[in-house]
């Protein structure tokens, strides 16, 4: 079965666009089409972005409680990776190292992201950095294969 980590860029997108591709991925995970792993750091980053980024807050009106509720719901619906090792220097942006650590610790095949620093890696150890569009295609192909 496919397994993946979704980074904060994807989770923020799911929160902001409830009918978008990122939300579809969360739904696919909820329906058992792939196994989704997250970490407390990814959830905290998601909540921080949703609470602190003024340009997002101006464009998408929501209360401070809504991102917290969203992250609590995610926490209870995914496999939470803990504890995580410290990894440094894996990515150009050291703030992304924790996402790589989550993927490696979970042993997933894919890290789904829109972050250019992660996508430029291509593959790190056995984890493939992939866009949500690419991962959605893989999930559909895998689902089709299982049905036939």
ABEGO torsion letter per residue (X at the ends): XBBBBBBAAAAAAAAABAABAAAAAAAAAAAGABBBBBBAAAAAAAAAAAAABAAAAAABBBBAAAAAAAAAAAAAABBBBOBBBBBBGABABAAAAAAAAAAAAAGBABBBBABAAAAAAGBBEABBBBBAAAAAAAAAAAAAAAAX
